[in-house]
């Protein structure tokens, strides 16, 4: 097994080697690192060598500034006392990134992975690893201020203004679903007085053919409309034809600004999927001997899920069909007085996600239908020395969730095992929050925040008790939860370009339920609320005339009653509370623009996520176990070089991600272990001097490294089945603006 130290050295060498080849070809003249033309990723812990979305040009070719809204106000990233990573659209475009799972390579200490039509989000060792309707995500995903249920996270990303990733607790300002962090996506808004068109085409292996068209239309002086449409198409990454995409999405934005004080922004989206959801591959059996082998697949090509004759008990898996309809509408209405801003954000979300797929050889069917309303009213006021922000938040979500597996010849009757059928799964609540920043002196500020939440969870339907009967049993559940979160922090400007900060804060996730009523003491129905108590301290700094950026954040998280779950084919998929989980860690990020045309980035994240007190009601002791999908170490290494030529500029990028070993379920079941993995992405992009068009080539996972995504102890022969991360993909891209 490759050691982490060896992997880190190999990754650095690989990135610098391919970068060094590009650098050797560099002409004597230089191209400025212009974020508006060449794209960017920027981070409080910058994982790759890029510039950011510029606030203003930095003299002498320094690192560009970035504006973020992580604290629900606009401010410089380097002046934001939190480890925020901001991704700009050109950075995604250059790398061929088209959906949320693919930005994992750019986020420190993160794991964003595919589970069917869900993107599981893990930040600093915390996330939710099953997509059942009674399990909520612990890292919130928000689009234009709208909380998005997990099945809505896999639609294509296009016409994006910025993506911001906030690790750690976001209890006071965000609340719902953000006990482990938040991911915020903002679209490009319509522009007043500008008629603008954008076209983009992408071709690649696996018959990839993507297209994007965006049109901005001014209507008078105070009204503009922006319309966009995107398709994502490729053949199956799995040899049976599954994990193909024929996805489409449409955006509509309307901006009305009748005065300098009032702005109305209304948006809507429609998305559909007509491809085949990915099937899971068998993992953990040596095909030659039939013996257990932790990292073995049934074929030498892990993405080949053909079942050898000796193990063919239920027939070959095949690409199944699905229904996927996603609709959303929302708005942001802003009214500004001299020092006060009022903001109102209403949203509606609808989703019907009903796919068939295979757990190895086991045919499965899942239904998730959601109708959700949210409203947020926010007030921000600037008293000069005191800056305040506060608001009210309300949500109501009704879901229908069911899950069946089919084992003909094994289960009685037609082989149908209805593992869960929740007909009325309601999540609702309201909250009031506020946060203030007070300048004690010009260089020293104190932060105080709080949030009071009142939530309710209720459901009724049919669940399964236990083997061997698989007999559906009716169940009901209803419970109210009340909680107050807080944040106490400080910021200190050590020097003009050095910010030190620290905070103590909490976060909470409402409890939930097991959809089982068995009468057995080891099968509890109620699942307690999770609570986090967190210490954070860090600094952000720039040196050498803004050419060297060094940021660091240390943290210590203590989770109480953190929910833990793992899929099992026996029909009883219980959710447990781990009484205490501790995560000490550190994130160090360096961004160095050592030459006008060259940048090097290094991010090293350490998360030691371990159970300190986790004994199930049945007496199973998991104390000391590593948390699920919680690699102790991740390192992101990036290099970029700009070539200036007479007709424009060429940008070369190389990004390497190294991730240490982890387990795919909290029980560390056989077949769920992933050893250390190294992945390399590269891109080469030409930008015309006019800025009107560009062409590029990219390759992702150039080493064709097979790594697990969502994984379950549920295989035949198994012992596990796993979704995989993408194989090596490559392609060409062209875009034009006019």
C-alpha positions in Angstrom: 0.0 0.0 0.0 1.3 3.4 -0.9 2.1 5.5 2.1 0.8 9.0 2.4 4.2 10.5 2.5 5.2 8.7 -0.7 1.9 9.8 -2.3 2.4 13.4 -1.3 6.0 13.4 -2.7 4.8 11.7 -5.8 1.9 14.1 -6.3 4.2 17.1 -5.9 6.7 15.6 -8.3 4.0 14.8 -10.8 2.4 18.3 -10.7 5.8 20.1 -10.9 7.0 17.7 -13.6 4.1 18.4 -16.0 4.3 22.1 -14.9 8.0 22.2 -15.5 7.6 21.0 -19.0 5.1 23.9 -19.6 7.4 26.4 -17.9 10.3 25.4 -20.0 8.3 26.5 -23.1 7.4 29.8 -21.6 8.3 32.9 -23.8 10.1 35.8 -22.3 7.0 38.0 -22.3 4.3 37.6 -19.7 0.6 37.4 -19.4 -1.0 38.9 -16.3 -3.2 36.6 -14.2 -6.5 38.2 -15.2 -9.4 36.5 -13.4 -11.9 38.1 -15.8 -10.4 36.4 -18.8 -8.5 33.3 -17.5 -10.7 32.1 -14.6 -10.0 31.2 -11.1 -10.3 29.3 -7.9 -9.6 31.1 -4.7 -9.6 30.0 -1.2 -9.0 31.0 2.3 -7.1 27.8 2.0 -6.4 28.0 -1.7 -6.1 24.5 -3.1 -4.9 25.3 -6.6 -2.7 27.8 -8.3 -5.1 30.3 -9.6 -6.3 33.9 -9.3 -9.7 34.8 -8.0 -12.7 36.8 -9.1 -11.1 40.2 -8.8 -12.3 43.0 -6.6 -9.7 45.2 -8.0 -6.4 44.6 -9.9 -3.4 44.0 -7.6 -0.3 46.0 -8.5 2.8 44.3 -9.9 0.9 41.1 -10.9 0.0 40.0 -7.4 -2.7 37.6 -6.3 -6.1 38.9 -7.1 -8.7 39.7 -4.5 -12.0 37.8 -4.2 -15.4 38.9 -2.9 -17.6 36.4 -1.1 -21.0 36.5 0.7 -20.3 33.6 3.1 -21.4 35.8 6.1 -24.4 37.1 4.1 -22.7 40.3 3.4 -20.2 41.2 0.6 -16.6 41.2 1.8 -13.1 40.3 0.7 -12.2 36.7 1.1 -9.0 37.5 2.9 -11.0 39.7 5.4 -13.5 36.9 6.1 -12.8 35.2 9.4 -13.7 31.7 8.1 -12.1 29.1 5.9 -14.1 29.8 2.8 -13.2 28.4 -0.7 -14.6 30.3 -3.6 -14.7 28.8 -7.1 -15.2 31.1 -10.1 -16.9 30.0 -13.4 -13.7 30.1 -15.6 -11.9 27.8 -13.2 -14.7 25.2 -13.6 -14.8 25.7 -17.3 -11.1 25.2 -17.9 -11.1 22.0 -15.9 -14.2 20.6 -17.6 -16.2 20.6 -14.4 -20.0 20.4 -15.0 -21.5 19.1 -11.8 -21.1 19.3 -8.0 -19.3 16.0 -7.5 -16.4 17.1 -9.8 -15.4 20.1 -7.6 -14.1 17.7 -4.9 -10.6 18.0 -6.4 -10.6 21.7 -5.6 -11.9 21.7 -2.0 -9.6 21.2 0.9 -10.6 18.3 3.3 -13.7 17.5 1.3 -15.4 14.5 -0.3 -18.2 15.2 -2.8 -19.3 11.8 -4.2 -22.0 10.2 -6.3 -24.8 8.1 -4.8 -27.2 7.7 -7.7 -28.9 11.1 -8.2 -27.4 12.4 -5.0 -24.1 14.1 -4.4 -23.0 13.3 -0.9 -21.2 16.2 0.7 -18.6 15.6 3.4 -16.5 18.4 4.9 -13.8 17.8 7.5 -15.0 14.3 8.2 -18.7 15.1 8.6 -21.6 14.2 6.2 -24.6 12.0 5.6 -23.9 8.8 3.7 -27.4 7.4 3.0 -30.1 8.9 0.8 -33.1 7.7 2.7 -35.8 10.2 3.3 -35.6 10.1 7.1 -31.9 11.1 7.0 -31.0 14.7 6.4 -27.7 16.0 5.0 -25.3 17.5 7.6 -23.7 19.8 5.0 -26.3 22.1 3.5 -26.5 22.7 -0.3 -28.0 26.1 -1.2 -28.8 27.5 -4.7 -29.5 31.3 -4.9 -30.3 31.2 -1.1 -32.6 28.1 -1.4 -31.9 25.0 0.7 -31.9 22.1 -1.8 -32.9 18.5 -0.8 -30.1 16.1 -1.5 -31.6 14.5 -4.7 -31.6 18.0 -6.3 -27.8 18.3 -6.0 -26.8 16.4 -9.1 -28.2 18.6 -11.9 -25.7 20.3 -14.3 -23.8 23.4 -13.2 -23.8 26.2 -15.8 -23.9 30.0 -16.0 -22.6 30.1 -12.4 -21.4 33.3 -10.8 -19.6 31.7 -7.9 -19.5 28.6 -5.7 -18.6 29.1 -2.0 -17.8 26.2 0.3 -17.9 26.8 4.1 -16.5 24.0 6.2 -17.4 23.6 9.8 -20.5 24.7 11.8 -22.7 27.4 10.2 -25.3 27.3 13.0 -26.1 31.0 13.5 -26.4 32.4 9.9 -27.5 29.2 8.0 -29.0 26.8 10.5 -30.8 24.1 8.7 -28.6 21.2 7.5 -25.4 23.1 8.1 -24.0 21.3 11.3 -21.0 20.2 9.1 -20.8 23.1 6.7 -22.5 24.6 3.7 -22.1 24.8 -0.1 -23.6 27.9 -1.7 -24.1 28.3 -5.5 -25.0 31.6 -7.1 -26.1 32.0 -10.7 -25.1 34.9 -12.9 -27.9 37.5 -12.7 -29.3 39.5 -15.6 -27.3 42.6 -16.5 -29.0 45.9 -17.1 -28.3 47.6 -20.4 -26.2 44.7 -21.8 -27.1 42.5 -24.8 -24.9 39.5 -24.4 -24.8 35.9 -25.8 -22.6 33.0 -24.6 -22.2 29.7 -26.4 -20.2 26.7 -25.3 -19.6 23.2 -26.8 -17.8 20.3 -25.2 -16.8 16.9 -26.8 -15.0 14.1 -25.1 -14.6 10.4 -24.5 -17.6 8.2 -23.6 -19.4 10.0 -26.4 -19.5 13.2 -24.4 -21.4 16.0 -26.1 -22.4 19.0 -24.0 -23.9 22.3 -25.0 -24.6 25.6 -23.3 -26.4 28.7 -24.5 -27.0 31.8 -22.5 -28.7 35.0 -23.6 -28.9 38.3 -21.6 -31.6 40.7 -22.9 -32.0 44.3 -21.7 -35.6 45.6 -21.7 -35.5 49.3 -21.1 -33.2 50.9 -18.6 -34.4 49.1 -15.4 -35.3 45.6 -16.6 -33.3 42.7 -18.0 -33.9 39.0 -18.6 -31.3 36.2 -18.7 -32.2 32.8 -20.3 -29.9 29.8 -20.3 -30.1 26.2 -21.4 -27.5 23.4 -21.0 -27.3 19.7 -21.9 -25.0 17.0 -20.5 -24.6 13.8 -22.5 -22.3 10.9 -22.3 -22.5 7.1 -22.7 -22.2 4.8 -19.6 -19.1 4.8 -17.5 -20.1 1.3 -16.3 -19.8 -1.4 -18.9 -23.5 -2.4 -18.7 -24.4 1.1 -20.0 -25.4 2.6 -16.7 -24.1 5.9 -15.4 -24.9 7.6 -18.7 -26.3 11.1 -18.8 -28.8 12.7 -21.1 -29.5 15.6 -18.8 -30.9 19.0 -19.5 -31.5 22.1 -17.5 -33.0 25.6 -18.1 -32.5 28.8 -16.2 -34.6 32.0 -16.3 -33.6 35.2 -14.5 -35.5 38.5 -14.3 -33.9 41.6 -12.8 -35.9 44.8 -12.2 -34.3 47.8 -10.7 -36.7 50.7 -10.8 -34.6 52.9 -8.4 -31.3 52.9 -6.8 -32.9 51.7 -3.6 -34.9 48.7 -4.8 -33.9 45.6 -6.7 -36.1 42.6 -7.5 -34.5 39.4 -8.8 -36.8 36.4 -9.8 -35.4 33.1 -11.0 -36.6 29.7 -12.1 -35.1 26.4 -13.2 -36.3 23.2 -14.9 -34.1 20.1 -15.1 -34.6 16.5 -16.3 -32.6 13.3 -16.6 -33.1 10.7 -19.3 -29.9 8.7 -18.9 -29.3 5.6 -16.7 -28.4 6.0 -13.0 -25.1 4.4 -12.1 -25.2 0.8 -10.9 -23.0 -0.3 -8.0 -20.1 -2.7 -8.7 -19.2 -5.8 -6.6 -16.3 -5.3 -4.2 -14.4 -7.5 -1.8 -14.1 -10.9 -3.5 -11.1 -12.3 -5.4 -12.7 -13.6 -8.6 -10.0 -16.2 -9.0 -10.3 -17.9 -5.6 -13.7 -16.8 -4.4 -12.1 -15.7 -1.1 -12.5 -12.4 0.6 -10.1 -9.8 -0.7 -10.6 -6.2 0.6 -9.7 -4.2 -2.5 -10.7 -6.7 -5.2 -13.3 -6.3 -7.9 -14.8 -9.1 -10.0 -13.1 -7.7 -13.1 -9.6 -6.3 -13.7 -11.4 -3.1 -14.9 -13.3 -1.9 -11.8 -15.9 -0.1 -13.9 -16.7 -3.5 -15.6 -19.6 -4.9 -13.6 -20.0 -8.1 -15.7 -20.6 -11.0 -13.4 -18.4 -14.1 -13.9 -20.5 -17.2 -14.4 -19.3 -18.7 -11.1 -21.0 -15.8 -9.2 -24.0 -15.3 -11.4 -26.9 -16.0 -8.9 -29.5 -13.4 -10.0 -28.5 -12.6 -13.6 -26.4 -9.8 -15.2 -27.1 -6.2 -14.2 -28.2 -3.9 -16.9 -28.9 -0.1 -17.4 -32.2 0.7 -15.8 -34.6 3.6 -16.5 -35.5 6.5 -14.2 -37.8 9.4 -13.8 -36.2 12.7 -12.8 -38.1 16.0 -12.8 -36.7 19.0 -11.0 -38.5 22.4 -10.8 -37.7 25.4 -8.7 -38.6 29.1 -8.5 -37.3 31.8 -6.2 -36.5 35.4 -5.7 -34.5 38.0 -3.9 -36.1 41.4 -3.2 -33.8 44.0 -1.7 -34.5 47.5 -0.4 -31.7 49.8 0.7 -31.8 52.8 2.9 -28.7 54.8 3.8 -27.3 52.3 6.3 -29.9 49.6 6.3 -30.6 46.8 3.8 -33.8 44.7 3.8 -33.8 41.4 2.0 -36.6 38.9 1.3 -36.0 35.5 -0.2 -39.0 33.2 -1.0 -38.5 29.8 -2.8 -40.4 26.8 -4.0 -38.8 23.5 -4.9 -40.4 20.3 -6.5 -38.6 17.1 -7.3 -39.7 13.6 -8.5 -36.7 11.2 -8.5 -37.7 7.6 -9.2 -34.8 5.4 -10.5 -34.2 1.7 -10.9 -30.7 0.5 -10.3 -28.6 -2.5 -9.3 -26.7 -3.2 -6.1 -24.3 -5.5 -7.8 -26.8 -8.2 -8.9 -29.7 -6.9 -6.7 -32.3 -4.9 -8.6 -33.6 -1.9 -6.5 -36.2 0.8 -6.9 -36.3 4.1 -5.1 -38.8 7.0 -5.0 -38.2 10.5 -3.6 -40.8 13.2 -4.2 -40.5 16.5 -2.5 -42.5 19.7 -2.3 -40.8 22.5 -0.3 -41.5 26.1 0.5 -38.9 28.4 2.2 -38.9 32.1 3.2 -36.2 34.2 4.7 -36.4 37.9 5.7 -33.1 39.6 6.6 -32.1 43.0 7.8 -28.5 44.3 7.8 -27.6 47.6 9.4 -24.2 49.5 9.7 -23.8 51.7 12.8 -20.2 52.4 11.7 -18.5 50.7 14.7 -21.3 48.1 14.9 -22.5 46.0 12.0 -25.6 43.9 12.6 -27.4 41.3 10.5 -30.5 39.4 11.6 -33.4 37.5 10.1 -36.3 35.2 10.2 -36.4 31.8 8.4 -39.3 29.4 7.8 -39.6 26.1 5.8 -42.0 23.4 5.1 -41.1 20.2 3.2 -43.4 17.3 2.4 -41.9 14.1 1.1 -42.9 10.7 -0.2 -40.0 8.3 0.1 -40.0 4.6 -0.6 -37.3 1.9 -1.3 -37.7 -1.7 -2.6 -35.3 -4.5 -3.5 -36.1 -7.5 -5.6 -34.6 -11.0 -4.9 -36.6 -13.5 -7.0 -36.1 -17.0 -5.8 -34.8 -15.9 -2.4 -37.6 -13.8 -1.0 -41.2 -15.2 -0.9 -43.8 -14.3 -3.5 -42.4 -12.2 -6.3 -39.2 -11.5 -4.5 -40.2 -7.9 -3.6 -38.9 -6.6 -0.3 -40.6 -3.2 0.4 -38.0 -1.9 2.8 -39.6 1.4 3.5 -42.6 3.5 2.3 -43.1 6.9 3.9 -46.2 8.4 2.5 -46.2 11.7 4.5 -42.6 12.7 5.5 -42.9 16.2 6.8 -40.0 18.5 7.8 -40.9 22.0 9.0 -39.6 24.7 11.2 -38.8 28.3 11.8 -35.9 30.3 13.2 -34.7 33.7 14.3 -31.1 34.6 14.0 -28.7 37.5 14.5 -25.0 38.4 14.4 -23.1 41.5 15.2 -19.6 42.7 14.7 -18.3 45.4 16.9 -15.1 47.4 16.3 -13.5 47.9 19.7 -10.6 49.6 18.0 -9.9 50.0 14.3 -7.9 46.8 14.2 -9.8 44.7 16.7 -13.4 43.4 16.3 -15.7 41.2 18.5 -18.4 39.0 17.0 -21.5 37.7 18.8 -24.2 35.7 17.1 -27.2 33.4 18.0 -30.0 31.5 16.4 -33.2 30.0 18.0 -34.7 27.1 16.0 -38.0 25.3 16.4 -38.4 22.3 14.2 -40.8 19.4 13.7 -40.4 16.0 12.1 -43.4 13.7 11.4 -44.1 10.8 9.2 -46.3 7.8 8.7 -46.1 4.8 6.4 -44.8 1.2 6.2 -41.5 -0.1 7.5 -39.8 -3.5 7.9 -39.1 -5.0 11.3 -36.5 -7.7 10.7 -35.6 -10.9 8.9 -37.0 -13.5 8.1 -40.5 -12.2 7.6 -39.9 -8.9 5.7 -43.5 -8.1 6.8 -44.3 -4.4 6.3 -45.5 -2.8 9.5 -47.2 0.6 9.8 -45.5 3.2 11.8 -46.0 6.9 12.8 -43.6 9.5 14.2 -44.0 13.1 15.4 -41.7 15.2 17.5 -40.8 18.9 18.1 -37.2 20.1 18.6 -36.1 23.4 20.1 -32.6 24.7 20.2 -30.4 27.8 20.6 -27.1 28.1 18.9 -24.4 30.7 19.5 -21.2 32.2 18.2 -18.5 34.2 20.0 -15.5 35.3 18.0 -12.8 37.9 17.5 -10.8 39.3 14.7 -7.5 41.2 14.9 -5.6 43.0 12.1 -2.1 42.1 13.0 -0.9 44.1 10.0 -2.4 45.5 6.9 -2.3 42.1 5.2 -2.5 39.8 8.2 -5.8 38.9 9.9 -5.9 36.6 13.0 -9.3 35.2 14.2 -10.9 32.8 16.5 -14.3 31.6 17.5 -16.3 29.3 19.8 -19.6 28.3 18.3 -22.3 25.6 18.2 -24.6 24.0 15.6 -27.5 21.6 15.7 -29.4 19.2 13.6 -33.0 18.1 14.5 -33.5 14.5 15.5 -35.1 12.0 13.2 -36.6 8.5 13.4 -36.1 4.9 12.3 -39.1 3.8 10.2 -39.3 0.6 12.1 -41.7 -0.5 14.9 -40.4 -3.8 16.1 -40.9 -3.7 19.9 -37.3 -4.7 20.3 -35.2 -2.6 22.7 -32.2 -2.7 20.3 -34.4 -1.2 17.5 -35.1 2.4 18.8 -37.5 4.5 16.8 -36.4 8.0 18.0 -33.0 9.3 16.9 -31.7 12.2 19.0 -30.7 15.7 17.7 -27.1 16.2 16.9 -25.1 19.0 18.5 -21.7 20.4 17.8 -19.4 22.5 20.0 -16.5 23.9 18.0 -13.3 25.9 18.6 -11.6 27.5 15.6 -8.5 29.7 15.3 -6.7 30.9 12.3 -4.9 33.5 10.3 -4.9 34.9 6.8 -1.9 36.6 5.4 -0.1 38.0 2.3 3.5 38.8 1.8 6.0 39.8 -0.9 3.8 42.5 -2.4 0.7 40.3 -2.5 2.6 37.5 -4.3 2.6 35.0 -1.4 -0.6 34.0 0.5 -0.4 31.8 3.6 -3.6 30.9 5.5 -4.1 28.4 8.3 -7.0 27.3 10.4 -6.9 24.9 13.4 -10.1 23.5 14.7 -11.5 21.2 17.4 -15.0 19.8 16.9 -16.9 17.8 19.5 -20.1 16.3 18.1 -22.7 14.9 20.5 -25.2 12.3 19.2 -23.9 12.5 15.7 -26.1 10.4 13.5 -24.5 7.2 12.1 -26.0 4.9 9.5 -25.0 2.2 7.1 -27.0 0.3 4.5 -27.6 -3.5 5.1 -29.5 -5.8 2.8 -31.2 -7.5 5.8 -34.0 -4.9 5.6 -33.2 -3.2 8.9 -31.2 0.0 8.2 -31.1 1.5 11.7 -29.9 5.0 12.4 -27.9 5.4 15.6 -26.5 8.2 17.6 -22.8 8.2 18.3 -22.7 9.8 21.8 -19.4 11.7 21.2 -17.3 12.1 18.1 -14.2 14.4 18.2 -12.4 15.9 15.2 -9.2 17.9 15.8 -7.6 19.2 12.7 -5.8 21.8 10.7 -5.9 23.2 7.2 -2.8 24.9 5.8 -2.9 26.6 2.4 -0.2 28.3 0.5 -0.6 30.2 -2.8 2.6 31.6 -4.3 2.8 33.7 -7.5 6.5 33.3 -7.7 6.7 34.7 -11.3 4.3 37.0 -13.1 3.1 34.0 -15.2 3.4 31.2 -12.6 1.5 30.2 -9.5 1.9 27.3 -7.2 -0.8 26.2 -4.7 -0.6 23.7 -1.8 -3.4 22.8 0.6 -2.9 20.2 3.3 -5.9 19.3 5.4 -5.8 17.0 8.5 -9.0 15.7 10.1 -8.7 13.2 12.9 -12.4 12.1 13.1 -12.8 9.4 15.7 -15.6 8.0 17.8 -15.0 8.7 21.5 -18.2 7.2 22.8 -20.3 5.1 20.4 -22.0 2.0 21.7 -25.3 0.9 20.0 -28.4 -0.2 21.9 -27.4 -3.8 21.0 -24.0 -3.4 22.7 -21.8 -3.0 19.6 -18.8 -0.8 20.6 -17.3 1.4 17.9 -15.2 3.5 20.1 -12.0 4.6 18.4 -13.3 3.9 14.9 -12.5 6.4 12.1 -15.6 8.3 10.9 -17.2 7.3 7.6 -15.5 8.8 4.5 -13.2 10.8 6.8 -9.7 10.5 5.4 -7.1 11.7 7.9 -5.1 13.6 5.3 -5.9 15.2 2.0 -3.5 17.3 -0.1 -4.3 19.4 -3.1 -1.4 20.6 -5.2 -1.8 23.0 -8.1 0.4 24.7 -10.7 -0.5 27.1 -13.5 1.5 28.9 -16.1 0.4 31.6 -18.6 1.9 32.0 -22.0 1.6 35.3 -23.7 1.4 35.1 -27.5 0.6 37.8 -30.1 -3.0 36.7 -30.6 -3.9 36.1 -27.0 -2.9 33.9 -24.1 -2.6 30.2 -23.2 -3.0 28.9 -19.7 -1.8 25.5 -18.5 -3.0 23.9 -15.3 -2.1 20.8 -13.4 -4.0 19.8 -10.2 -3.1 16.8 -8.1 -5.3 15.5 -5.2 -4.0 13.0 -2.7 -6.3 11.4 -0.2 -5.4 8.9 2.6 -7.3 5.8 3.3 -10.9 5.7 4.7 -13.9 3.4 5.2 -17.2 3.6 3.4 -19.3 2.8 6.4 -19.1 3.5 10.2 -18.9 -0.2 11.0 -15.7 -0.7 8.9 -17.4 -3.6 7.2 -15.5 -5.9 4.8 -15.2 -4.5 1.3 -15.7 -0.8 2.4 -12.1 0.2 2.7 -10.4 2.6 0.3 -6.6 2.8 0.3 -4.7 6.0 -0.4 -5.5 7.4 -3.8 -3.7 10.0 -6.1 -5.5 11.8 -9.0 -4.1 14.2 -11.6 -6.2 16.7 -13.6 -4.7 18.9 -16.4 -6.0 21.5 -18.8 -4.7 23.7 -21.5 -6.8 26.8 -22.6 -6.3 29.4 -25.3 -7.9 32.8 -24.8 -8.3 35.2 -27.8 -6.9 38.7 -27.2 -10.3 40.2 -27.7 -11.7 38.1 -24.9 -14.6 37.0 -27.1 -13.7 33.3 -27.5 -11.6 30.5 -26.1 -10.8 26.8 -26.8 -9.3 24.3 -24.5 -8.5 20.7 -23.7 -8.8 18.9 -20.3 -8.2 15.5 -18.8 -9.6 14.4 -15.4 -8.3 11.5 -13.4 -5.4 11.1 -15.8 -4.1 8.2 -13.8 -7.4 6.3 -14.1 -7.5 5.8 -10.4 -10.4 3.7 -9.2 -11.8 5.0 -5.9 -15.0 4.2 -4.1 -17.8 6.7 -3.6 -21.0 5.6 -1.7 -20.5 2.1 -0.5 -22.6 -0.5 1.2 -22.2 -3.9 2.9 -24.7 -5.5 0.5 -23.1 -7.6 -2.2 -23.7 -11.0 -3.9 -21.0 -12.3 -3.5 -19.9 -9.0 -2.1 -19.3 -8.6 0.7 -19.8 -5.0 -0.5 -21.1 -3.0 -3.4 -19.8 0.4 -4.4 -20.5 3.4 -6.5 -17.2 4.4 -8.1 -15.8 7.8 -8.8 -15.4 8.7 -12.5 -12.8 7.0 -14.6 -10.4 9.0 -16.7 -12.3 11.5 -18.9 -10.9 13.9 -21.4 -12.3 16.4 -23.9 -12.2 19.5 -26.0 -14.2 22.7 -25.3 -14.9 25.9 -27.2 -16.8 29.0 -26.0 -17.8 32.2 -27.7 -19.2 35.5 -26.3 -20.8 38.1 -28.5 
